[in-house]
């Protein structure tokens, strides 16, 4: 019975975001974007294989000596 009485009180409370919360939110978004980029970069060969792109024989980064 107490839950029913106190429940409407929680609905009227508005969330408060201070400047520090906004800064942390921006940092989390930037870190997530960088994390996705690093993951895609590390799995790029598997992603190409998934879509049927065959790896080339010669790697353009290698020097022919």
PDB file of N, CA, C and O in Angstrom:
ATOM      1  N   UNK A   1       0.818  -1.193   0.000  1.00  0.00           N
ATOM      2  CA  UNK A   1       0.000   0.000   0.000  1.00  0.00           C
ATOM      3  C   UNK A   1       0.866   1.264   0.000  1.00  0.00           C
ATOM      4  O   UNK A   1       0.478   2.277  -0.582  1.00  0.00           O
ATOM      5  N   UNK A   2       2.026   1.212   0.643  1.00  0.00           N
ATOM      6  CA  UNK A   2       2.900   2.377   0.689  1.00  0.00           C
ATOM      7  C   UNK A   2       3.493   2.698  -0.678  1.00  0.00           C
ATOM      8  O   UNK A   2       3.725   3.868  -0.981  1.00  0.00           O
ATOM      9  N   UNK A   3       3.740   1.705  -1.498  1.00  0.00           N
ATOM     10  CA  UNK A   3       4.300   1.928  -2.820  1.00  0.00           C
ATOM     11  C   UNK A   3       3.324   2.725  -3.673  1.00  0.00           C
ATOM     12  O   UNK A   3       3.733   3.616  -4.418  1.00  0.00           O
ATOM     13  N   UNK A   4       2.072   2.419  -3.573  1.00  0.00           N
ATOM     14  CA  UNK A   4       1.049   3.123  -4.347  1.00  0.00           C
ATOM     15  C   UNK A   4       0.942   4.577  -3.885  1.00  0.00           C
ATOM     16  O   UNK A   4       0.705   5.461  -4.708  1.00  0.00           O
ATOM     17  N   UNK A   5       1.108   4.838  -2.617  1.00  0.00           N
ATOM     18  CA  UNK A   5       0.984   6.194  -2.088  1.00  0.00           C
ATOM     19  C   UNK A   5       2.178   7.045  -2.505  1.00  0.00           C
ATOM     20  O   UNK A   5       1.991   8.205  -2.873  1.00  0.00           O
ATOM     21  N   UNK A   6       3.397   6.513  -2.461  1.00  0.00           N
ATOM     22  CA  UNK A   6       4.601   7.280  -2.741  1.00  0.00           C
ATOM     23  C   UNK A   6       4.975   7.312  -4.229  1.00  0.00           C
ATOM     24  O   UNK A   6       5.798   8.138  -4.624  1.00  0.00           O
ATOM     25  N   UNK A   7       4.409   6.456  -5.049  1.00  0.00           N
ATOM     26  CA  UNK A   7       4.783   6.369  -6.455  1.00  0.00           C
ATOM     27  C   UNK A   7       4.560   7.669  -7.215  1.00  0.00           C
ATOM     28  O   UNK A   7       5.458   8.066  -7.958  1.00  0.00           O
ATOM     29  N   UNK A   8       3.430   8.364  -7.086  1.00  0.00           N
ATOM     30  CA  UNK A   8       3.247   9.623  -7.837  1.00  0.00           C
ATOM     31  C   UNK A   8       4.261  10.707  -7.472  1.00  0.00           C
ATOM     32  O   UNK A   8       4.525  11.592  -8.286  1.00  0.00           O
ATOM     33  N   UNK A   9       4.827  10.659  -6.286  1.00  0.00           N
ATOM     34  CA  UNK A   9       5.811  11.650  -5.871  1.00  0.00           C
ATOM     35  C   UNK A   9       7.069  11.530  -6.742  1.00  0.00           C
ATOM     36  O   UNK A   9       7.663  12.547  -7.102  1.00  0.00           O
ATOM     37  N   UNK A  10       7.479  10.314  -7.083  1.00  0.00           N
ATOM     38  CA  UNK A  10       8.670  10.109  -7.893  1.00  0.00           C
ATOM     39  C   UNK A  10       8.468  10.579  -9.328  1.00  0.00           C
ATOM     40  O   UNK A  10       9.445  10.938  -9.984  1.00  0.00           O
ATOM     41  N   UNK A  11       7.260  10.592  -9.832  1.00  0.00           N
ATOM     42  CA  UNK A  11       7.001  11.019 -11.194  1.00  0.00           C
ATOM     43  C   UNK A  11       7.115  12.531 -11.358  1.00  0.00           C
ATOM     44  O   UNK A  11       7.350  13.015 -12.465  1.00  0.00           O
ATOM     45  N   UNK A  12       6.953  13.275 -10.279  1.00  0.00           N
ATOM     46  CA  UNK A  12       6.993  14.728 -10.384  1.00  0.00           C
ATOM     47  C   UNK A  12       8.407  15.300 -10.264  1.00  0.00           C
ATOM     48  O   UNK A  12       8.594  16.500 -10.467  1.00  0.00           O
ATOM     49  N   UNK A  13       9.387  14.490  -9.946  1.00  0.00           N
ATOM     50  CA  UNK A  13      10.760  14.960  -9.789  1.00  0.00           C
ATOM     51  C   UNK A  13      11.384  15.108 -11.174  1.00  0.00           C
ATOM     52  O   UNK A  13      11.390  14.162 -11.962  1.00  0.00           O
ATOM     53  N   UNK A  14      11.907  16.291 -11.465  1.00  0.00           N
ATOM     54  CA  UNK A  14      12.547  16.546 -12.757  1.00  0.00           C
ATOM     55  C   UNK A  14      14.038  16.251 -12.653  1.00  0.00           C
ATOM     56  O   UNK A  14      14.656  16.558 -11.633  1.00  0.00           O
ATOM     57  N   UNK A  15      14.622  15.662 -13.686  1.00  0.00           N
ATOM     58  CA  UNK A  15      16.069  15.383 -13.633  1.00  0.00           C
ATOM     59  C   UNK A  15      16.874  16.678 -13.717  1.00  0.00           C
ATOM     60  O   UNK A  15      16.453  17.653 -14.339  1.00  0.00           O
ATOM     61  N   UNK A  16      18.027  16.661 -13.083  1.00  0.00           N
ATOM     62  CA  UNK A  16      18.896  17.828 -13.076  1.00  0.00           C
ATOM     63  C   UNK A  16      20.240  17.450 -13.686  1.00  0.00           C
ATOM     64  O   UNK A  16      20.873  16.485 -13.258  1.00  0.00           O
ATOM     65  N   UNK A  17      20.667  18.200 -14.669  1.00  0.00           N
ATOM     66  CA  UNK A  17      21.973  17.991 -15.279  1.00  0.00           C
ATOM     67  C   UNK A  17      22.810  19.249 -15.079  1.00  0.00           C
ATOM     68  O   UNK A  17      22.447  20.330 -15.543  1.00  0.00           O
ATOM     69  N   UNK A  18      23.920  19.098 -14.391  1.00  0.00           N
ATOM     70  CA  UNK A  18      24.809  20.232 -14.217  1.00  0.00           C
ATOM     71  C   UNK A  18      25.889  20.199 -15.310  1.00  0.00           C
ATOM     72  O   UNK A  18      25.969  19.215 -16.045  1.00  0.00           O
ATOM     73  N   UNK A  19      26.709  21.228 -15.437  1.00  0.00           N
ATOM     74  CA  UNK A  19      27.730  21.257 -16.493  1.00  0.00           C
ATOM     75  C   UNK A  19      28.696  20.069 -16.442  1.00  0.00           C
ATOM     76  O   UNK A  19      29.170  19.618 -17.484  1.00  0.00           O
ATOM     77  N   UNK A  20      28.987  19.568 -15.261  1.00  0.00           N
ATOM     78  CA  UNK A  20      29.870  18.409 -15.151  1.00  0.00           C
ATOM     79  C   UNK A  20      29.257  17.173 -15.785  1.00  0.00           C
ATOM     80  O   UNK A  20      29.968  16.370 -16.388  1.00  0.00           O
ATOM     81  N   UNK A  21      27.953  17.012 -15.659  1.00  0.00           N
ATOM     82  CA  UNK A  21      27.269  15.871 -16.272  1.00  0.00           C
ATOM     83  C   UNK A  21      27.325  15.968 -17.792  1.00  0.00           C
ATOM     84  O   UNK A  21      27.514  14.960 -18.472  1.00  0.00           O
ATOM     85  N   UNK A  22      27.163  17.164 -18.320  1.00  0.00           N
ATOM     86  CA  UNK A  22      27.243  17.350 -19.763  1.00  0.00           C
ATOM     87  C   UNK A  22      28.635  17.054 -20.291  1.00  0.00           C
ATOM     88  O   UNK A  22      28.783  16.490 -21.375  1.00  0.00           O
ATOM     89  N   UNK A  23      29.648  17.429 -19.536  1.00  0.00           N
ATOM     90  CA  UNK A  23      31.026  17.160 -19.932  1.00  0.00           C
ATOM     91  C   UNK A  23      31.299  15.660 -19.962  1.00  0.00           C
ATOM     92  O   UNK A  23      31.934  15.165 -20.893  1.00  0.00           O
ATOM     93  N   UNK A  24      30.830  14.944 -18.965  1.00  0.00           N
ATOM     94  CA  UNK A  24      31.023  13.495 -18.932  1.00  0.00           C
ATOM     95  C   UNK A  24      30.262  12.842 -20.072  1.00  0.00           C
ATOM     96  O   UNK A  24      30.756  11.891 -20.678  1.00  0.00           O
ATOM     97  N   UNK A  25      29.084  13.329 -20.369  1.00  0.00           N
ATOM     98  CA  UNK A  25      28.295  12.776 -21.469  1.00  0.00           C
ATOM     99  C   UNK A  25      29.025  12.951 -22.802  1.00  0.00           C
ATOM    100  O   UNK A  25      29.053  12.031 -23.619  1.00  0.00           O
ATOM    101  N   UNK A  26      29.603  14.104 -23.019  1.00  0.00           N
ATOM    102  CA  UNK A  26      30.366  14.350 -24.251  1.00  0.00           C
ATOM    103  C   UNK A  26      31.579  13.421 -24.318  1.00  0.00           C
ATOM    104  O   UNK A  26      31.886  12.887 -25.384  1.00  0.00           O
ATOM    105  N   UNK A  27      32.271  13.221 -23.194  1.00  0.00           N
ATOM    106  CA  UNK A  27      33.422  12.321 -23.162  1.00  0.00           C
ATOM    107  C   UNK A  27      33.021  10.886 -23.460  1.00  0.00           C
ATOM    108  O   UNK A  27      33.746  10.168 -24.149  1.00  0.00           O
ATOM    109  N   UNK A  28      31.877  10.464 -22.948  1.00  0.00           N
ATOM    110  CA  UNK A  28      31.399   9.100 -23.207  1.00  0.00           C
ATOM    111  C   UNK A  28      31.083   8.922 -24.689  1.00  0.00           C
ATOM    112  O   UNK A  28      31.414   7.888 -25.269  1.00  0.00           O
ATOM    113  N   UNK A  29      30.455   9.902 -25.300  1.00  0.00           N
ATOM    114  CA  UNK A  29      30.116   9.814 -26.724  1.00  0.00           C
ATOM    115  C   UNK A  29      31.389   9.765 -27.569  1.00  0.00           C
ATOM    116  O   UNK A  29      31.482   8.957 -28.493  1.00  0.00           O
ATOM    117  N   UNK A  30      32.370  10.619 -27.266  1.00  0.00           N
ATOM    118  CA  UNK A  30      33.626  10.623 -28.018  1.00  0.00           C
ATOM    119  C   UNK A  30      34.361   9.295 -27.842  1.00  0.00           C
ATOM    120  O   UNK A  30      34.877   8.741 -28.812  1.00  0.00           O
ATOM    121  N   UNK A  31      34.413   8.782 -26.610  1.00  0.00           N
ATOM    122  CA  UNK A  31      35.093   7.504 -26.362  1.00  0.00           C
ATOM    123  C   UNK A  31      34.399   6.364 -27.094  1.00  0.00           C
ATOM    124  O   UNK A  31      35.067   5.463 -27.603  1.00  0.00           O
ATOM    125  N   UNK A  32      33.068   6.387 -27.157  1.00  0.00           N
ATOM    126  CA  UNK A  32      32.338   5.337 -27.876  1.00  0.00           C
ATOM    127  C   UNK A  32      32.648   5.385 -29.369  1.00  0.00           C
ATOM    128  O   UNK A  32      32.840   4.342 -29.993  1.00  0.00           O
ATOM    129  N   UNK A  33      32.700   6.581 -29.945  1.00  0.00           N
ATOM    130  CA  UNK A  33      33.022   6.708 -31.371  1.00  0.00           C
ATOM    131  C   UNK A  33      34.441   6.227 -31.669  1.00  0.00           C
ATOM    132  O   UNK A  33      34.668   5.536 -32.662  1.00  0.00           O
ATOM    133  N   UNK A  34      35.383   6.587 -30.823  1.00  0.00           N
ATOM    134  CA  UNK A  34      36.763   6.136 -31.016  1.00  0.00           C
ATOM    135  C   UNK A  34      36.857   4.624 -30.830  1.00  0.00           C
ATOM    136  O   UNK A  34      37.578   3.951 -31.567  1.00  0.00           O
ATOM    137  N   UNK A  35      36.139   4.090 -29.856  1.00  0.00           N
ATOM    138  CA  UNK A  35      36.137   2.650 -29.629  1.00  0.00           C
ATOM    139  C   UNK A  35      35.579   1.884 -30.810  1.00  0.00           C
ATOM    140  O   UNK A  35      36.112   0.836 -31.175  1.00  0.00           O
ATOM    141  N   UNK A  36      34.514   2.391 -31.415  1.00  0.00           N
ATOM    142  CA  UNK A  36      33.951   1.748 -32.604  1.00  0.00           C
ATOM    143  C   UNK A  36      34.956   1.800 -33.745  1.00  0.00           C
ATOM    144  O   UNK A  36      35.114   0.824 -34.477  1.00  0.00           O
ATOM    145  N   UNK A  37      35.633   2.923 -33.901  1.00  0.00           N
ATOM    146  CA  UNK A  37      36.642   3.044 -34.952  1.00  0.00           C
ATOM    147  C   UNK A  37      37.796   2.075 -34.772  1.00  0.00           C
ATOM    148  O   UNK A  37      38.247   1.465 -35.741  1.00  0.00           O
ATOM    149  N   UNK A  38      38.278   1.925 -33.555  1.00  0.00           N
ATOM    150  CA  UNK A  38      39.370   0.989 -33.286  1.00  0.00           C
ATOM    151  C   UNK A  38      38.912  -0.445 -33.528  1.00  0.00           C
ATOM    152  O   UNK A  38      39.659  -1.243 -34.093  1.00  0.00           O
ATOM    153  N   UNK A  39      37.703  -0.779 -33.112  1.00  0.00           N
ATOM    154  CA  UNK A  39      37.186  -2.129 -33.323  1.00  0.00           C
ATOM    155  C   UNK A  39      37.048  -2.443 -34.808  1.00  0.00           C
ATOM    156  O   UNK A  39      37.441  -3.522 -35.253  1.00  0.00           O
ATOM    157  N   UNK A  40      36.495  -1.510 -35.574  1.00  0.00           N
ATOM    158  CA  UNK A  40      36.325  -1.733 -37.012  1.00  0.00           C
ATOM    159  C   UNK A  40      37.694  -1.878 -37.671  1.00  0.00           C
ATOM    160  O   UNK A  40      37.877  -2.732 -38.538  1.00  0.00           O
ATOM    161  N   UNK A  41      38.646  -1.058 -37.268  1.00  0.00           N
ATOM    162  CA  UNK A  41      39.996  -1.134 -37.842  1.00  0.00           C
ATOM    163  C   UNK A  41      40.644  -2.483 -37.551  1.00  0.00           C
ATOM    164  O   UNK A  41      41.310  -3.054 -38.414  1.00  0.00           O
ATOM    165  N   UNK A  42      40.449  -2.993 -36.334  1.00  0.00           N
ATOM    166  CA  UNK A  42      41.075  -4.265 -35.972  1.00  0.00           C
ATOM    167  C   UNK A  42      40.390  -5.455 -36.632  1.00  0.00           C
ATOM    168  O   UNK A  42      41.009  -6.504 -36.808  1.00  0.00           O
ATOM    169  N   UNK A  43      39.128  -5.306 -36.997  1.00  0.00           N
ATOM    170  CA  UNK A  43      38.377  -6.403 -37.602  1.00  0.00           C
ATOM    171  C   UNK A  43      38.131  -6.195 -39.085  1.00  0.00           C
ATOM    172  O   UNK A  43      37.274  -6.871 -39.655  1.00  0.00           O
ATOM    173  N   UNK A  44      38.850  -5.287 -39.733  1.00  0.00           N
ATOM    174  CA  UNK A  44      38.582  -4.919 -41.116  1.00  0.00           C
ATOM    175  C   UNK A  44      38.693  -6.105 -42.069  1.00  0.00           C
ATOM    176  O   UNK A  44      37.884  -6.230 -42.988  1.00  0.00           O
ATOM    177  N   UNK A  45      39.674  -6.974 -41.866  1.00  0.00           N
ATOM    178  CA  UNK A  45      39.828  -8.143 -42.745  1.00  0.00           C
ATOM    179  C   UNK A  45      38.624  -9.075 -42.615  1.00  0.00           C
ATOM    180  O   UNK A  45      38.142  -9.611 -43.614  1.00  0.00           O
ATOM    181  N   UNK A  46      38.147  -9.265 -41.410  1.00  0.00           N
ATOM    182  CA  UNK A  46      36.963 -10.117 -41.209  1.00  0.00           C
ATOM    183  C   UNK A  46      35.715  -9.490 -41.819  1.00  0.00           C
ATOM    184  O   UNK A  46      34.859 -10.202 -42.345  1.00  0.00           O
ATOM    185  N   UNK A  47      35.604  -8.183 -41.754  1.00  0.00           N
ATOM    186  CA  UNK A  47      34.449  -7.494 -42.331  1.00  0.00           C
ATOM    187  C   UNK A  47      34.470  -7.639 -43.853  1.00  0.00           C
ATOM    188  O   UNK A  47      33.432  -7.894 -44.464  1.00  0.00           O
ATOM    189  N   UNK A  48      35.645  -7.479 -44.469  1.00  0.00           N
ATOM    190  CA  UNK A  48      35.751  -7.644 -45.919  1.00  0.00           C
ATOM    191  C   UNK A  48      35.442  -9.077 -46.318  1.00  0.00           C
ATOM    192  O   UNK A  48      34.786  -9.308 -47.334  1.00  0.00           O
ATOM    193  N   UNK A  49      35.905 -10.044 -45.530  1.00  0.00           N
ATOM    194  CA  UNK A  49      35.638 -11.444 -45.815  1.00  0.00           C
ATOM    195  C   UNK A  49      34.138 -11.741 -45.705  1.00  0.00           C
ATOM    196  O   UNK A  49      33.608 -12.552 -46.464  1.00  0.00           O
ATOM    197  N   UNK A  50      33.463 -11.090 -44.770  1.00  0.00           N
ATOM    198  CA  UNK A  50      32.029 -11.276 -44.577  1.00  0.00           C
ATOM    199  C   UNK A  50      31.247 -10.848 -45.814  1.00  0.00           C
ATOM    200  O   UNK A  50      30.245 -11.473 -46.161  1.00  0.00           O
ATOM    201  N   UNK A  51      31.698  -9.786 -46.480  1.00  0.00           N
ATOM    202  CA  UNK A  51      31.018  -9.291 -47.672  1.00  0.00           C
ATOM    203  C   UNK A  51      31.574  -9.889 -48.965  1.00  0.00           C
ATOM    204  O   UNK A  51      31.167  -9.483 -50.053  1.00  0.00           O
ATOM    205  N   UNK A  52      32.481 -10.831 -48.864  1.00  0.00           N
ATOM    206  CA  UNK A  52      32.964 -11.548 -50.026  1.00  0.00           C
ATOM    207  C   UNK A  52      34.101 -10.894 -50.767  1.00  0.00           C
ATOM    208  O   UNK A  52      34.375 -11.274 -51.906  1.00  0.00           O
ATOM    209  N   UNK A  53      34.773  -9.937 -50.184  1.00  0.00           N
ATOM    210  CA  UNK A  53      35.918  -9.291 -50.823  1.00  0.00           C
ATOM    211  C   UNK A  53      37.145 -10.141 -50.532  1.00  0.00           C
ATOM    212  O   UNK A  53      37.487 -10.374 -49.372  1.00  0.00           O
ATOM    213  N   UNK A  54      37.802 -10.601 -51.585  1.00  0.00           N
ATOM    214  CA  UNK A  54      38.984 -11.442 -51.412  1.00  0.00           C
ATOM    215  C   UNK A  54      40.205 -10.572 -51.159  1.00  0.00           C
ATOM    216  O   UNK A  54      40.340  -9.508 -51.764  1.00  0.00           O
ATOM    217  N   UNK A  55      41.098 -11.007 -50.271  1.00  0.00           N
ATOM    218  CA  UNK A  55      42.313 -10.213 -50.014  1.00  0.00           C
ATOM    219  C   UNK A  55      43.230 -10.236 -51.228  1.00  0.00           C
ATOM    220  O   UNK A  55      43.327 -11.247 -51.924  1.00  0.00           O
ATOM    221  N   UNK A  56      43.892  -9.131 -51.475  1.00  0.00           N
ATOM    222  CA  UNK A  56      44.821  -9.049 -52.612  1.00  0.00           C
ATOM    223  C   UNK A  56      46.107  -9.786 -52.263  1.00  0.00           C
ATOM    224  O   UNK A  56      46.441  -9.950 -51.089  1.00  0.00           O
ATOM    225  N   UNK A  57      46.831 -10.231 -53.300  1.00  0.00           N
ATOM    226  CA  UNK A  57      48.070 -10.972 -53.084  1.00  0.00           C
ATOM    227  C   UNK A  57      49.182 -10.070 -52.566  1.00  0.00           C
ATOM    228  O   UNK A  57      49.944 -10.465 -51.683  1.00  0.00           O
ATOM    229  N   UNK A  58      49.276  -8.875 -53.105  1.00  0.00           N
ATOM    230  CA  UNK A  58      50.341  -7.951 -52.722  1.00  0.00           C
ATOM    231  C   UNK A  58      49.776  -6.887 -51.797  1.00  0.00           C
ATOM    232  O   UNK A  58      48.765  -6.253 -52.100  1.00  0.00           O
ATOM    233  N   UNK A  59      50.428  -6.706 -50.692  1.00  0.00           N
ATOM    234  CA  UNK A  59      50.038  -5.669 -49.746  1.00  0.00           C
ATOM    235  C   UNK A  59      50.745  -4.377 -50.143  1.00  0.00           C
ATOM    236  O   UNK A  59      51.972  -4.370 -50.239  1.00  0.00           O
ATOM    237  N   UNK A  60      50.026  -3.293 -50.375  1.00  0.00           N
ATOM    238  CA  UNK A  60      50.675  -2.044 -50.830  1.00  0.00           C
ATOM    239  C   UNK A  60      51.608  -1.436 -49.787  1.00  0.00           C
ATOM    240  O   UNK A  60      52.445  -0.599 -50.124  1.00  0.00           O
ATOM    241  N   UNK A  61      51.475  -1.849 -48.513  1.00  0.00           N
ATOM    242  CA  UNK A  61      52.337  -1.293 -47.465  1.00  0.00           C
ATOM    243  C   UNK A  61      53.693  -1.972 -47.413  1.00  0.00           C
ATOM    244  O   UNK A  61      54.619  -1.438 -46.802  1.00  0.00           O
ATOM    245  N   UNK A  62      53.840  -3.144 -48.040  1.00  0.00           N
ATOM    246  CA  UNK A  62      55.093  -3.869 -47.982  1.00  0.00           C
ATOM    247  C   UNK A  62      56.069  -3.350 -49.047  1.00  0.00           C
ATOM    248  O   UNK A  62      55.660  -2.985 -50.149  1.00  0.00           O
ATOM    249  N   UNK A  63      57.356  -3.322 -48.707  1.00  0.00           N
ATOM    250  CA  UNK A  63      58.393  -2.924 -49.661  1.00  0.00           C
ATOM    251  C   UNK A  63      58.911  -4.169 -50.374  1.00  0.00           C
ATOM    252  O   UNK A  63      59.143  -5.200 -49.742  1.00  0.00           O
ATOM    253  N   UNK A  64      59.090  -4.073 -51.687  1.00  0.00           N
ATOM    254  CA  UNK A  64      59.652  -5.178 -52.457  1.00  0.00           C
ATOM    255  C   UNK A  64      61.165  -5.050 -52.449  1.00  0.00           C
ATOM    256  O   UNK A  64      61.718  -4.134 -53.057  1.00  0.00           O
ATOM    257  N   UNK A  65      61.831  -5.962 -51.764  1.00  0.00           N
ATOM    258  CA  UNK A  65      63.282  -5.924 -51.698  1.00  0.00           C
ATOM    259  C   UNK A  65      63.856  -7.185 -52.248  1.00  0.00           C
ATOM    260  O   UNK A  65      65.076  -7.345 -52.279  1.00  0.00           O
TER     261      UNK A  65
END
